[in-house]
Amino acid sequence: MSVHICFGVKSSMIDSFQSDVLEKEYQNIYKPVAKFLYSHPAFCLSFSFNGPQFEFYRRKHPEFIEILQMLIGRKQIEILGGGFYDPVFPLLFPRDRTGQIELLSSSIREAVGKRPRGLSMCASIWESSLLSCFSTCGMEFVMLDETLVPPEKNTCIPLIMSDKGKSIIILPVENSLKPQPNVQISGFIDAVTAKVQKSQRNSEAHIQSGEKVISIQFSHKELKKLLESGWLENLSTVISDEKNEKCILSIPSNVVKNSVVFQPVFIPAGMSGEIAQWAIKPYKAVKTTSYFPVTIYDFLQLYPQSRALYDRMMYVSMLVNQSHGDKIRKKVARDKLWEAQNGNSFICTAEGAFVNSSFRQNSYKNLVEAEKIVRECNEFEESVSCFDYNGDGLNEYIIRMQNYFAVVNLLGGAIREFDLMQASGNYADNLSRVQEFENCNDNYERGLFVDHIFTDEEFSDYLLNKPTGNGVFSKMIYTESKFSAQHKEIQLSVCALFKNRQNVSLRKKILASSSGLTIQYILKNESSRQLKAKFAVESSFAQTNFNAQDFNAYRLEILTDGQKQEIDTKSSSKALNASGKLANVEGFQLTDTDNSISFMFEPNEQCGLSFFPIVFNRPEYTTGENVPASMTFANTLFWDINLEPGMEMEKTINFSIFNMHKKRRTVKK
């Protein structure tokens, strides 16, 4: 019995702005691999390229493309297709799926003269609806992680799945057989043979004689180690030996072409075990030995930041698909949309599943660019609309102004997404602190204009940046009192029990304008006792250009008693609050120097101010090490509350946005 072994190398992580990374990969990985393949004609390998990666090599290294052409002519290598920006296919509309596949296939065919016959997918994120799409795009087979295949169906022969008259061949990728440089060649071949023999015990008689195939895909680091250690060269020598009858090196398309027997199978929705292990418990790797289909939707429900990006992507997809008018602009908008759909933004980055936020923010920027172009296709009108934006069963309020896009959520009555049309990312893309990584847990979701009411003791802890509070207002579901799309006005209300004995109510009115927002609060003591507390409004601004090695905090300028001063924001305001320097603030300006954007907060009455930068740590799934993943700058306006029974208090905050390059506006006294 002979086993066909199909080795492959995965594509790069997408970051189209880092050409230096692609150049380094070429020099360290692809150039040595091409040299090895050229001198070892018996060694076969398949390549998976994403679009930006492949286009970079076409522009910068045409000699590499020429070598690929020659190796394809020798039937020694194969280039697999896929989505141009390596997207998570189940999350896309069918038109975007086929468009991305066709774009990458056309690029490969133009460069090497051969169209891909099969494809690989980001993290093997699969659902059955993809079958029809792949078949329509002319794909004959797909590479899927072995963890998606029921063990009794993984018989080491090509699988076939049919749906509504169309079918596709599935080649499981056996990561469990991936060799290490210190493993003897004979040991690897024995492991492959044992795997095939074990699979045959459970197979049916009519498939015993089927073509046996083992597919293995390497990351760049794994392939580099095998190449530098001489392991690949030793394997090539053993495989080329005429006495060897156990293993044959091949490419996937040859195996599919020569196979006469296939194992029928139905693969439900799922994803690779490498990612699925993180989709059971937040930030915990939970490995299961049994077949357990974890889907991309489980992952999105577990990680709110990924889900928020998905919601935004779907909204912009709708805008692009419904756009009419200028076809050229619409095509450019669709290109930006596709670039925003890369899988790294949703499930993983260059280092791991949760490190860091740069890919996600880059997708937000591309989505903003796509929306800006769509607005240019038609006559844009500012609007505030109300519908279930994120599919949670509650309505959200979508604010589309000339200069920004915002989403107001009924949970906490806060802004959970805030994108500027200057394409600077989502300023509300905040994480929450987790005990395991930051030694404390936030008991609410961060955002812009999150409301709190604290006792004096709770507020003292809050000023020290300690998790505190009872969740009053910040964790409650607000109800709509009034909504006027015409006047761009949202009125929300909530009733709560403060200190478990005092009824309080809060009315919150949000007025949207081109330059920003006006937030009005009316807090009422509904109890029969005097209400003494601290009322606080917190806004957390995510750093959209986060760099773990050298990030810059926001610049803060305040106006106190008619005097303007700049405040050091590298540490929290603990000392300043203790000294009383931030007790009578008349207004303040927060500036994102990286993007040249300033945010102005102007309360109608003097207030206290606190702030603290927070760096969030998250694990790399490759090493398990906790490393900086994101940063936010939280600032809070607060007032002393002393209300008699039945009395109410009104506070208003004017929030403005402007570009630093324009004439700077001064805070009114």
N, C-alpha and C positions, 0 to 999 in steps of 0.2 A: 504494500500500500504506500503510495506517495502522497505527500501533503504539499499543497501550494501555499507558500508563505508570501504574503503581500505586505511589504513594509511601506510606510508612508511618513511624511513629515507634515506637521500641522502648520497653519498659516501664522503670520505675525499678529500680535495684538494691534488693533487699528488705532493709530494716532497720526493722522495725515499731516500734522504740523511738525512732526519730529523726524525729518529726513535723516538727521544724524543717527538716529536709532536704526533706521532701515539700512543705512550705509554700514553701520557696525555689524549688523546681522549678516549682511552680504559678505563682508570680509571674513567674519568668524565662522559662518555656517555655510552659506550657499556656494561661495567660491571653492572652499575645500571639498564640499560634497560633489560639485560639478567635476572637479579634477579627479576625484576618486572614481566617479561613475565612468568618466571618459577612459580611464586606464583599467577598469574592471568591467568588461562588456557583459559578463554573466550576472552581474549584480543588478537587480531591478528595484525601482523605488517610485512611489507616487508622490506628487507634490500637491499641497493645498495652498493656494494663494488667495488672499482677498484682493479687491480691486485696487485700493491705494498702493498696496505693496507691489502688485504686479506692474502697475503703471509706472511706479518709481523705477523698477528695474528696466522697463522698456526705455525710459528716458535716459537714465544714468549708466546703465550697463547693457547696451545692445549685444555685447559679446556673450553675455550670459544667456540671452534669449537665443542667440545662434547655436550655442551648445545644446540648449534644450531642444531646439528643432532637430539637431543631429541625433540626439539620444532618443527622441520620439521616432525618428526614421528607423533606428535600430530596434524599435519596440522594447526599449530598455526602461523607459519611464512613461509615466502618464500624468497629465495635469488634470486634477479634478475641478469641477465647477462648484457653484454655490451662489450665495448672495454677494453682490459686489462689496457691500459694507459689512459682510458677515453678520446679518441680522438674526434676531430670534423670530423665525418664520411664523410660528403660530400667532404672534402678536400683530401681524401685518394684515392689511386688506389684500385680497387676492391680486389686485392689480399691482400693488407694490411688490408682492412676492415674485410674480412672473417678471416684472420689470427689472428687479435686481438680478435675477438669474440670467436673463437675456443680456443684460449689460456686461456681466462678467464673462459669459460665454462668447460674446462678440469680441471682447478685448483679447481673450486667449486665442480665438480662431484667427484674428487678424495678425497676431504676433507669431504664432507657431504653425499656422495652417491647418490645425486640427481642432474641431469642436469637442468639448468635454462630453463624455457619455454618462458620467456619473457625478455625484456631488457629495461633499461633506457639509455638515451643519454646525453652527455654533453650539457647543456643549451637547450635541445630539438631542436638541430640544425638538420633540416630535409630537405630532398628532395626526390622526388618520386623514383629516381633510387635506393634508399636504400631498397625498398620493396623486390626486387628480391634477394638482398644480405642477408637480414634477413631471408627470407624464406628458402634460401639455407642452412643457418646455423641452421635450425630447430627451429627458433623462431616463436612462435604462436601469440604473442602480443607485443606491444611497448607502453611505457608510453610517452605521449606528452603533453606539456603545453597547457592549454585551449585556449590561445591566438592564437594558430595556427588553431583552428577549427572555421569555419564560424559559427556565432551565431545561425543561423537557423538550423544547423546540430547538434548542441550540445544538444541532447535530453536526456541526462543522461542515455543512454543505450550504450553498447559497439558499437563502430563504426567499419566498415570493409572497407578496400580499396583494390582494385584489379588492377593489371597491368600485361599484357601479360600472362594471365593464372595463375598468382600467387596472393595470397591475404594475408593480415595480419590484425589482429584486433588491434584497437587503443583505448586505455583508456585515456581520457583527464584528466590531473591533474588540479584540481580546487583550485588554490592558493588563489582565492578570498574568499574561505570559511575557510581558515586556522584559527583555534581558537587561542585566547590569554588566558593566565592564569587567567585573571580577568573576562572572559566571563562565564556566567552561563551555565551549561550543557544543561538546557532546551532551553536557547537562541541559542546555537549551533545547537541542533536538529531541532529547528524551522527554522533556517536559511537553513539547509540542505533540509528540507521538502519544504520550499518556493522555493528554487532553482529548485527542481524537478517539482513542480507544474507549475512554470513559463515556464519551458522547454516543458512541455506537451501541452501548449496552441498552440504552433507553430508546434507540431509534427503531423504526418499523422496518420490516424485512425488505420492502421495496425500495428503500433508500440506502441500503447498505453499500451499494456500489457507486453511490454518487461521488462527484468530484469533491475531495476534501480541501478545505481552504481555511487558513488562519490569517486574519488581518491584524496588523499591529501599527499604531501610529505613534510617532515620537514627537515630543516637544523639541524646540531648538537646543535646549541645554542637554537633554538626553542624547540626542543624535550627536552633538559635539563631543560628549564624553566617549561614546562608542567609537567615533571616528578617530579621536586622538589616542585612544588606548590601543588601537590596532584590532579591536574586536571585530569590526565589520570586515576588515581585510582577511582575518582568519576564517570568518564565516564564509566569505566568498570562496576561499581556497577549498574548504571542506565541501561546500555545495557543488563546486565545479568538478570535484573528484568523480571519475567515472564509476567508482564503486559505490558511491552514495545513491541509494534508492529510496531514502526516507523522505527527503525534502527537496522541493523545487522552488526557486525564487521566481515570482511572477508579478504581474500587475493586475489590478482588479478587472479591467475590461477583458483581458484574455481569459480569466477564470470564468467570467460571466458568459463570454462567447462560446467557450468549449464545454460548459456544463450542459448536461442533458437531463439531469434530475434536480428538482428543487423541492424544498420543504415548505408546504403551505403554512402560513402563519398569519395571525392578526396581532399587530402591535398597538396597544392602547397608548394614550398620551403619556409622555414621560420625558426624562432628561437623564444625562449621564450621571453615573454614581458619584463622580467627583464633585458635581454641583448639587446633586440631590441630597447629599448628606448634610448640607447646610440649610435645607428647606423644611426641616422637621422641628427644630428648636432654634430660636434666634441666636445667631453667633456661636452655635454649638455644632460640632461635627458629629453626627449620629450615623454610624455605619450599620447597615443591616445585611445579614447574610442571605435572607430570603428575598424573593421577588416582591418588590414594593414599589408600585408606580407613583413616583412623586412628580408632579407637573410644574410647569413654569408658573401656573396660577397659584399654586401653594407657595412658591417662592415670593411672588408679588404680595400675597396677603401677609407674609411674615415680615417683609421689609418695606415700610411705608414710603421710603424715598424712591425705591424702584417703582412702586405702584404709582406714585405721583408723576414720575417721568412718563410712564405708560399712558396715564390719563391725558397728559399734555400732548403726547405724540398722537394719540387717537384724535384729539380735538383738531390739531393742525392737519392731520390726514384728511379729516372731513372738510376743512376749509379748502385744501388743495384740490380735492376731488370735485368739489362743488363750484370751483372757480371757473368763470367764463371770461372771454375776452382775449387778451394778448396771449397767444400760444407760446411764444418764446419765454415770456416771463413765467408762465405756468410751468414750463419745462425746468427752468432754473429753480423755481420753488420746489418742484418735486425732487430735484437733485439734492437740495439742502435737506429736505425731509428724509430722503434715503440715507444721507450721511448721518443724520441724527438717530437712525434706527440701529446703529451697530450694537451688537450684543454686549460688548464690554461695558456699556453704560448701564445695562440692566442687571447683569449678573456678575461680572468680573472686570478686573482691570489688569494692568501690566504686572501687578504683584500678587493679587488674590481676589477673592470674591467681594471684599469690602474695602479694599485699599486702592486708591483713595477717591475723592469726589471729583477729580479733574475730568474724567471721562463723562460723568453724568452732566457736569456743568457745560462741557463742550457740546453735548447733545442739546441742552437747553438753548445754547447760543444759536445752533443751527436751526432749531425750531422757530426761534424768534426771527431769524433771517427769512425763513420760508414764509412766515406770516406777513412780514413786511412786504415781500414781493407780491403775495396774494392781494394785499391791500391796494397795491399799485395797479393791479389788474382791473379792479373795480373801484367805483367811487366809495371810499370808506366813510362810514358814519360811526361816530362814537356811540357806544351802547352799554347798557347794563341789562343782563338777561338772567333768568332763573330757571334752572333745570337740574336734574341729577347728573352732575358732571363726572363724578367718580364711581357711580354705580353702587353707592352704599345705602340706597333707599331714601336718602334725604336730599332735598334740593340744595344746590350751591348757587352762589351769585357770581356771575362771570362779568367782570368789568373790563371792557375793551376801550381804552382811551388812545389818543394819538401817540402818547409817549410811553404807555405801559399796558401790561396785561396783569390782572389780579383775580384771584379766586377767594371768595369769602365763604368759610365753612361754618355751619351751624354749631359744630363742636367748639365751644369756647367763643363763638362769634368772631373768630380770628381770621386773618389772611394767611392761607396756607401755601399760596403761590404768588410770587411777585416778580414778573419779568419786565425788564425795560426794553423798549424798542431800540435801544442803543446796542443791543446784542451783548449784554454783559452777564447773562446767566440768570438763574433763579435765586433771588436773595432770601427766599423763604425755604430753601433746601437745607433744613436743619436736622441734625441728629439729636438724640436724647442721650443723656448720660446713663451708663449701665454700671452696676456695682462692680462687676468683674474687671472692667477696663478703666473706669474713672473713680472707683471706690465710693460711688453713690448712685442712686437712681432718681431721675426726674420723674415726678408723678403726674406730668402733663405733657402735651405736645407743644413744642415751641412753634412760634410763628410771629407775625406782626400784629400788634394790638391785641395781645393776650391779656385778659383782665384777671386781677386778683383782689382779694380782700383778706387782710392778715390781722391777727392780734399783734400786740407789741412784741411779744416773745417770738412769734413766728417771723416777724419782719426783721428782728435783730439777726436771726439765723440767715434770712434771705440776703441781707447786706453782706454777710460773710460768704456768700455763694454756696450756701448749704441747701440741699433740697428741703423744702419746708412747705407748709400750707396744708389746707384741708381740701383742696380741689374746688372750693367755692368759686364759681364763675369759670375758672380755667378748664375744668373737666366736665362742665355741664352742657347740655344741648339747649341752645337758644331756640326760641320760636319767633316766627315772623309776625310782627305787628302790622307792618305796612310795607308794601313794595310798589315803587313807581318807576317803571322803565323810562317814562317820559322825562321825569325830573332827576333821573339817575340817583334815586334815593332808596336806601335800605334801612328799615327800622326793625330792630330785634329786641326781644325782652327775655328775661329769665328771673325766676324766683328761687330763693335758696334759704337754707337754715344756717345761720352763722353761729358758731360755737355750740351747735346743737340746741340752741334755745331762743335765738332771735331770728325772726323772719325779715329778710331784706329782698329788695327787688332792684333790678338794674335795667334801664332802657338805654339802648345803644343805637344811635342814628349815624349812618355812613352816607356821606354825600360825595360823589365822584365828580372830578373835573379834569380837564386836560393836564393841569399842572400838579395834581395830587389828590388828596382826600381831606375831608373834614370829618372828624369823629367827635360826636357829642355824647356825653354820658349823663344820665340822671339816676342817681342812687337814692333810694328811699328806704327809710326805716319803717318797716311794716309792723314792728313789734310794739309792745307796751313799755319797753325799757329803753333807756338811753343807749345809743349805738356809738361806741368808741372803737375805732379801728384805723387801719391804714388801707387806703385804696391805691392800687398800683396798676399801671399799664405797661406791659413789657413788650418790646420788639427785638427779636433776635435776627441779626443780619448775617447770613452765611457768607464766608469769603469765597467769591466765585472763581478766583485765580489761586486756589490754595496750593502752596508748595511747602511740603513738610520740612524741608531743610532751611528755608528762608522765607517765611511768610510775614507780611506786614499787617499790623493791626490797623483798624480804621483810625482816621484822624478826627479828633473831637474838639470843637470850639464851642464854648458856652458864653452866655450873657447873664451875668449876675449883678444885680444892683447897678445896672447901667454900664458895667465894665465887661469888656470882651477879653477872653483869655483862652489859650489853647491848653488842653489837658493831655498829659501822658497816658496813653491807653494800653501800654504793654502789660500792665497788671491791673487788678480790680480796683474799684474806688473805695475800698475798705478804709484806708487811712484818710482819704478826703472826706468821706461821710462822717468819720469820727471827729474831724476837725471842724465840721460845719460849713466847709467851703462850697458844698453842693446843695445847700439847704434852700436857697432862694433863687432858683434858676428861672429866668424869664424866657429862655429859649435856647436851643442848641442846634448845631450843624454837624452832621456826621458825614465824612467824606471818604469815599472809596477811591483812593489815589490811583490804584491800578487801572480803573476804568474811567477816571475823571468825572465821577458823578457824586453829587452832594444831596443829602436828605436833610430837610429842615423840619424841626419840631417846634411848634409855637403854641404853648398852652395859654388859655385865656387868663389864667392866674398863676402866680409864682408857685413853683413846685420843688420838691426834692428830686435829685437825680442820682441813680447808681448805675454802674456798668461793670462788666467783667468779660474779658475774652475767655473763651472755652475751646480747648483743643480736645477733640474726640479721638480715642484710640480704638482700633479694631484689629482683629487677627488676620494675618496672611494665611490662606489655606494651605500654602506650600510648606511653610515653616512652623505655623502656629504662633509666631511671635506677634505681640501686640505693638503696633506702630501707629503713628499719627495718620488719621484718615480724613479729617475734616476740621474746620475751625469756624466758630461763630462769634459774633460780638453782640452780647445782650445788653440793652440799655433799658432802664425803667424809670418812668416818671411816677411820682407818688405824692399823696396828700394825706394830711391828718383828717380823720372823719370824727365829728362830734355832733350827732344828730339826735334831737329829741323825738319821741314817738310821733309817727305820722309825718315827720318833716323829710324834706328831700334836698339833695345837693346836685348842682350842675357843674360839669367840667367839660371843656372843649379843647381839642388838639387839632391845630391846622398842620397838615403834613404836606410838604412840597418837595418836588424833585426838580433839579436843574443841573445842567452841564457846567462843569467847572470852567470850561473854556470861554463860556459866556460871561458877561459882566456879573460879578458876584453880588448876591443880594445880602444885605445886612439884616440882622435880627431886629425886629421892632422892639422898642422899649415898652 
